[in-house]
Amino acid sequence: LPLAGLPQSRCDMYGWIHQAAEDLVCKGFGHEAWDVCLGKAGYAHVGRGGWVREEYYDDKVIYALVAGCAEALGLSQEAVLKAFGTHFITFAREAGYDMLMRVLGSTLEDFCSGLDRMHRHLSHNLPKLVFPAFWTMVTPDGEGIRLFYSSVRPGLWPMVETIIIEVAKVYYSLEVTVSVAREQALNETSGEYECAFDIRCAEGIDASARARLLRGEAA
């Protein structure tokens, strides 16, 4: 994952994210595996439970953790990010954010369109954190959602895929596929990295699934 060129003044990440990474590895691979991950990442001195929830850490830390976990666990960095995305929803629910996610809307499209609103709400207590931006449209064939993702952080897009898959399953009883519709690239004007995903029902779309996937559709 890229470290060079990160705009340091814009890039801080809340320690809660690092705690989520630790929770993922410890539950999936064991505490000793997390010790190895920290060592590979260059943060052995932090130790187990050493990340402070309310503290901000430079983004280089999370990039190093992803690389360290990949090396220690024998996975690709993309696989680590996808595993984190899946686990993140469970971690967020257990941390008390379940209701906040439930009120984003009655369809998955509502949820995706409401992410920026949720992040603005969270920013009142997290003023230094730079959130990504999301916006949506219906796919050209009218059968799915095209989700646009823009971030100052390059390379983290794989976890968006699995976050959406997990949200669809947990909150909308939908099995969806998420494919890259546009590869991530730097927008020279905004200085942010943008890509797009197409979200579709895994087994095709009937009236019931459409009503849970797309806004304004009646079952």
Disulfide bonds with the S-S distance in Angstrom:
none
